[in-house]
Amino acid sequence: MPLHHDSPLILFLHDSFAGVAMRGIPWLFPSFEVLHFFGMALLVGAVGVIDLRVLGFARGLPLTALHRFQPIGVAGLVINIITGIGFVASDPLPYLMNGVFRLKLLLMLVAGLNILIFYFVLPREARQLQTNASAPIAARLVAAASLLLWFSVIWAGRFIAFTGKNTL
């Protein structure tokens, strides 16, 4: 079913509390922008340190110690989901029709699947590297893909504003 200005999803988002607030409170959208950048910094920072350790950086640190950053990454993801919903609700049709926005959602999905592969498919030893240990090649490939995917999410997120109407 194609999206148009009177689609149920568009109307629901537009008329939601988030949509009304994002359009009606002048400082809310720019505040959400700041929070969205902060959330992404938390997310990519937390995921990034783990990925870099798996790739061989900071081998003096056991990977298990870096897993303590996971709650920070989750907090960043939650912040980004909340603020992202706010952006879309502010004017849903331009976002949902924007190909780069759709690409960002796809990249986020693949990055999320990549995290699940790291934690639930790779052998436990890959997640519990001790000091000076090298990760198996499969873990290094997952870590490299993770960095590429999250930086691609950032790239797509920045380009949304430049590829659609009312998406800034």
N, C-alpha and C positions, 0 to 999 in steps of 0.2 A: 504494500500500500504506500503510494508516494506521500511525502510530507507536503502539506500546504498550510496556509495561515489558520485554517479552522480544523486541523487534525486534532484528535483528542489529546495526543501527547503534547503538541504545541500549546493548546489551550490550557492543559493541566499545568505545565511548567510556567507559562506566562502568568496565569492567575494564582499561582501558589504564593505562599507567604514570602518565600525567597525571591520570586520574580517581582512582586510588588515592592518589597523592601529594597532590592537592588536598583530599581528604577526610581523609587521615591525618596531615598536618603542619599543626598549628594556625595557624602564622604564614604559611603559603604563600598562602592565599586573600587575606588583606588586603594582603600584599606584591604580589600580582598586581594588585590594585585600584590600588595606587599606581603600579605600572609601566604599567598600562593608561592611566591619566590622563596620565602622562608621555609615553607613546607618542603619544597623541592630540594633546598639546600640540606635540610635534615635527612630526607630520604636518600638522595644521591650521596651525601656524606657518609651515612651509615652503611649503605650498600657498597659504596666505593672503597672504603677501607678494607672491607672483607674481600672484595674482588681483587684489589691490589695485592693483598697478602697472598691470596691463592695464586696470583700470577707471579709471585716470587719476590715482591717488595717487602721490606721489613721482616725478613725471615727470623730475626731475633725475637719476634713476638709469636706466641702460640695463637693459632686461629681461634681457639676456644675463648681467649680473653677478648677478642674483637666481637664475638657474638653478643657481648653486653650492649653493643650499639643497636641491636635489633629493635628494642622498644622505641628508640629515637627515630629509626626509619619508619616504623609503623605509625608513630605520631605524625611524622611528615606526610605520610600517605593519607592519613585521615584528614589532616588540614587541607591537603590538595583536593581530596574528594569533595569536602564541604565547600571550599571556595570555587572549585570547578562547577559544581552544581549551581552555585549562585551566578556565575558568569552566564551559563547556558540559560538559566531561568530568566535572566534580565532581558533577553531577546532570543528566544529559542530557535526560530526558523533560520536565521543567518548562521548560527553555529552548527545546527544539525545538517544543513545543506552544504557546509564547507568541507571540501575534500581533505584539506589538511587537518581539520578537526577530527574527521573520521580516521585519518591516518594515525593521529596521535592516540586515539582510543585503541586502535589495533596494536600499535607499538606498546602501549601500556599492558594490554592483554598478553602479548607475547613475552614482555619482560616479567610479568607475573608468573606465567607458565615456566619461564626460565628459572625463577626463584624456586618454584615447586620442584623442578628437576634437581636443583642443587640440594635441596633438603630432603627429598623423598625418593630420588632415583639413584643418585650417586652413592657409592659406598660410604659408610659412616666415617671411615678414615679420611676421606676427602674433606669432611667438615670439622675434623678434630686434629688438624696438623699441629704437631709439636714444634718447639723452637728449632729453627734451622732445617725443618723438613720441607721437601718439595711436594707440591700437589701432583696428583696423576694428571695426565694430559686431558682427560675428559673434564676434570674439574677446572683446569685452566681454560679450556674452550668455553665452558659455561660462564666463567668469570669474565672472559673477554667479550662474550656476547652480551652479558649483563651491562657492562660499561657502555658498549656501543648502543644498546637498546635505550638505556636511560638518557644518554646524551642525544639520541635521536628523538626521544620524547620531548626533551627541552627544545631542540631545534624546531620541531613541529609546533610546539606550544607558542614559541615566539613568532612563527610565521602565520599563525591563525589570524593575527591582527592585520596582516598585510595582504591576505588573500580573500577576504570577505567583507561584506558590508555590516556595519554595526557589531563588529567583533573585537573592538579595542576597548 
